[in-house]
Amino acid sequence: MKVFLILLIAIAAITQGKHVKRSYRDHEKISALPSYDGPIPEEDPQYDEEMYHDGLSCKDKYSNCPTTLRQYCESTVHTFVKTDWCRKTCGDCSPDQAPAYVTAEPKISSSEMESIKATCLAAHNTKRRLHKNTPSMTYDMELAKRAQTYAEYLLEFNQWKHDAFRTYNGYESGVGENLYWSSSASRTSTNAVVSWYNEINNYNFATGKSNGGVIGHFTQLVWDSSTKLGCGVAKGTGGTYVVSRYLPAGNTQGQYTQHAHGLSAKKDQHDQPAVKEKVL
């Protein structure tokens, strides 16, 4: 018994003061709280669990916080609603101030923006035409401006992460994003699209699931309802960064077989990169 107690104390000492990740399905634990008879939390399909737990954004954990869960914000019994489930709605955190790149103007000229448009749009639609029931994309300059300033930010500050402040016309919305980096400063958005599309080799069209590798960049690229596109490209001594934004966002859980369609022609031949590349 003494050994058991010592072990419990040791474990508590190790975990004290550290943030322990909770299960995303907290509602499964409600049965352990007999006094809680409130609404079941609803998961948000766009929710980024890692971003939430790392404290990078002031966000609600569940999508029904502003509606049915709000009434429990001031509960002295169910404090977890305020401190964990609904931090933004309950005012337990301050919304992050948007960084400068969200409203900045691109550093490149309008002619360079047009060149990126021509290259990136053609590369995307070339791949999309290989698939059944997948319409061509149209280019949106608002998406492109925000993609460009974010690409410039990634290059300038040597960052590699998705943008937590993706907006459209000044409002938060479901904007999809693919990122690409190459060690070569001579790469283009075409190289990025080829790299993303190569994930087709990991995708099972019958099940809408992965065969073992990454698929999300490919599925977003060919997602049939993502019809607006905007791209940004930034180059320098840190290599080439390509950011593509999609509206509406794709990759909705449970809908892959309905929106990422099979090939309508012979499978495309994929390029093999000769330099270091990565995608996110």
C-alpha positions in Angstrom: 0.0 0.0 0.0 2.8 2.4 0.9 4.5 1.7 -2.5 1.2 2.4 -4.3 0.8 5.7 -2.4 4.3 6.7 -3.2 3.7 6.0 -6.9 0.6 8.1 -7.0 2.4 11.0 -5.3 5.2 10.7 -7.8 2.8 10.7 -10.8 1.0 13.7 -9.4 4.3 15.6 -8.9 5.4 14.9 -12.5 2.1 16.0 -14.0 1.5 19.0 -11.7 1.7 22.3 -13.6 1.9 20.6 -17.0 -0.9 20.8 -19.5 -2.3 17.3 -20.0 -4.2 16.8 -23.3 -7.7 15.7 -22.8 -9.7 13.4 -25.0 -11.3 15.3 -27.8 -14.5 13.5 -26.9 -15.0 15.0 -23.4 -18.7 14.3 -23.6 -17.9 10.6 -23.0 -16.8 11.6 -19.5 -20.0 13.4 -18.6 -21.3 10.3 -17.0 -18.8 10.8 -14.3 -20.4 14.2 -13.5 -23.9 13.2 -12.1 -24.8 16.8 -11.4 -24.3 17.9 -15.0 -27.4 17.6 -17.1 -26.6 20.1 -19.7 -26.4 19.7 -23.5 -23.8 17.4 -25.1 -20.9 19.3 -26.7 -20.9 19.2 -30.5 -17.5 18.8 -32.2 -16.5 21.3 -34.8 -15.3 19.6 -38.0 -12.9 22.5 -38.6 -11.5 22.4 -35.1 -7.7 22.1 -34.9 -7.0 20.2 -31.7 -3.2 20.8 -31.7 -3.7 24.5 -32.1 -6.2 24.6 -29.3 -4.0 22.7 -26.8 -0.9 24.6 -27.7 -2.6 27.8 -26.7 -2.0 29.5 -30.1 -5.5 30.7 -30.4 -8.4 31.8 -28.3 -11.0 29.3 -29.5 -14.0 27.4 -28.3 -13.5 23.7 -28.2 -17.1 22.9 -29.3 -19.2 24.5 -32.0 -22.3 24.8 -29.8 -20.6 27.0 -27.1 -22.3 30.2 -28.3 -25.7 28.6 -28.2 -26.6 25.8 -25.8 -23.4 25.7 -23.6 -23.2 29.4 -23.0 -25.6 29.2 -20.0 -23.0 27.2 -18.0 -20.2 29.8 -18.4 -20.7 31.1 -14.8 -21.4 27.8 -13.2 -19.4 27.3 -10.0 -19.9 23.5 -10.3 -19.2 22.9 -14.0 -16.2 25.2 -14.2 -14.7 23.1 -17.0 -17.3 24.6 -19.4 -15.6 28.0 -19.0 -12.0 26.9 -18.6 -11.8 24.1 -21.2 -14.8 23.7 -23.4 -15.9 27.3 -24.2 -13.0 29.6 -23.4 -13.8 32.1 -26.1 -17.5 32.3 -25.5 -17.2 32.4 -21.7 -14.4 35.1 -21.8 -11.7 32.9 -20.3 -9.2 34.1 -22.9 -8.7 37.1 -25.0 -9.0 36.7 -28.8 -5.7 36.9 -30.5 -4.8 40.1 -32.3 -4.5 39.5 -36.0 -0.9 39.8 -37.2 0.1 42.4 -39.7 0.2 40.1 -42.7 -3.6 39.7 -42.5 -4.2 43.2 -43.6 -0.9 44.0 -45.4 -0.5 44.6 -49.1 1.6 42.1 -51.0 5.2 43.2 -51.5 5.3 42.1 -55.2 3.9 44.0 -58.2 0.5 43.5 -59.8 2.2 42.0 -62.8 3.9 39.4 -60.6 0.6 38.7 -59.0 -0.9 38.1 -62.4 1.9 35.8 -63.3 1.3 33.7 -60.2 -2.4 33.6 -61.1 -1.8 32.3 -64.6 0.7 29.6 -63.4 -1.1 28.4 -60.3 -4.6 28.4 -61.8 -3.5 26.4 -64.8 -1.6 23.9 -62.7 -4.7 23.3 -60.5 -7.1 23.0 -63.3 -4.8 20.7 -65.3 -5.0 18.2 -62.4 -8.7 18.7 -61.7 -9.5 17.9 -65.4 -8.1 14.4 -64.8 -11.0 13.7 -62.5 -14.7 13.0 -63.0 -17.3 15.6 -62.0 -14.6 18.1 -60.9 -15.2 21.6 -62.2 -12.4 24.0 -63.0 -11.5 26.6 -60.4 -11.8 30.4 -60.8 -9.2 32.8 -59.4 -10.1 35.1 -56.5 -7.7 38.0 -55.9 -8.8 38.5 -52.3 -7.8 34.9 -51.5 -4.6 35.5 -53.6 -3.6 38.7 -51.6 -3.9 36.9 -48.3 -2.1 33.9 -49.6 0.7 36.1 -50.9 1.2 38.1 -47.7 1.2 34.9 -45.7 3.9 33.3 -48.0 6.0 36.5 -47.5 5.6 36.2 -43.8 6.7 32.5 -43.8 9.8 33.4 -45.8 10.7 36.5 -43.8 10.4 34.8 -40.4 11.4 31.3 -41.5 8.1 29.9 -40.3 6.4 26.6 -41.2 2.8 26.4 -39.9 -0.7 26.9 -41.2 -2.3 30.3 -40.9 -4.6 30.5 -37.9 -6.1 33.8 -39.2 -7.4 32.7 -42.6 -10.1 35.2 -43.6 -12.1 36.1 -46.6 -13.2 39.8 -47.2 -12.3 40.5 -43.6 -14.4 37.7 -42.1 -13.5 34.4 -40.6 -14.7 31.7 -42.9 -14.0 28.1 -44.0 -10.9 28.7 -46.1 -8.7 25.7 -47.0 -5.0 26.0 -47.3 -2.1 24.0 -48.8 1.5 24.9 -48.1 4.7 24.0 -49.9 8.4 24.7 -49.3 11.4 23.9 -51.5 15.1 24.6 -50.7 15.4 25.9 -54.2 14.5 29.5 -54.9 13.6 28.7 -58.5 10.5 26.6 -57.8 7.0 27.7 -58.9 3.5 27.0 -57.9 3.5 24.3 -60.6 6.0 22.3 -58.6 3.8 22.8 -55.5 0.8 21.4 -57.3 2.7 18.4 -58.6 4.0 17.7 -55.1 0.5 17.9 -53.6 -1.1 15.9 -56.3 1.5 13.1 -55.9 -0.4 12.1 -52.7 -2.9 10.4 -55.1 -0.7 7.4 -54.7 -1.8 7.2 -51.0 -5.5 7.7 -51.6 -8.1 5.0 -51.8 -11.0 6.3 -53.9 -13.3 3.4 -52.9 -13.0 4.1 -49.1 -12.1 7.8 -49.1 -9.2 7.0 -46.8 -5.4 6.9 -46.9 -3.5 3.8 -47.8 -0.9 4.8 -45.2 0.5 8.2 -46.3 -0.6 11.8 -46.4 -3.6 12.6 -48.6 -5.0 16.0 -47.4 -3.2 18.2 -49.9 -4.3 16.0 -52.9 -7.9 15.8 -51.7 -8.2 19.6 -51.2 -6.7 20.2 -54.6 -9.4 18.1 -56.4 -12.3 18.7 -54.0 -15.2 19.3 -56.3 -16.9 22.0 -54.3 -13.7 24.1 -53.7 -14.1 26.3 -56.8 -12.3 29.5 -55.8 -8.5 29.6 -55.7 -5.9 32.2 -54.6 -2.1 31.6 -54.5 0.9 33.3 -53.1 4.6 32.6 -53.9 7.6 34.0 -52.0 11.3 33.4 -52.9 14.6 34.2 -51.2 17.6 32.7 -49.6 15.3 30.6 -47.5 13.9 28.8 -50.6 10.4 29.0 -52.2 7.2 29.1 -50.2 3.9 28.5 -52.0 0.5 29.1 -50.3 -2.7 28.1 -51.9 -6.1 29.1 -50.5 -9.4 27.4 -51.3 -13.0 28.4 -50.9 -15.1 26.8 -49.7 -12.6 24.6 -47.8 -12.6 20.9 -48.6 -11.6 17.8 -46.6 -14.8 17.6 -44.7 -14.7 14.5 -42.5 -16.9 11.7 -43.8 -17.4 13.3 -47.3 -14.3 12.3 -49.1 -15.9 9.7 -51.5 -18.6 12.3 -52.4 -16.2 15.1 -53.3 -12.8 13.6 -54.3 -13.7 11.8 -57.5 -11.8 9.1 -59.4 -9.8 9.6 -62.5 -11.5 10.0 -65.8 -8.4 9.3 -67.9 -5.0 7.6 -67.7 -3.2 8.3 -64.5 -1.0 11.4 -64.7 2.8 10.9 -64.6 4.2 12.6 -61.5 7.5 14.4 -61.2 10.1 13.4 -58.7 11.7 16.3 -56.9 15.4 16.7 -57.1 15.6 19.1 -54.2 14.4 19.2 -50.6 10.6 19.8 -50.4 8.0 19.7 -47.8 4.2 20.2 -47.6 1.8 21.1 -44.8 
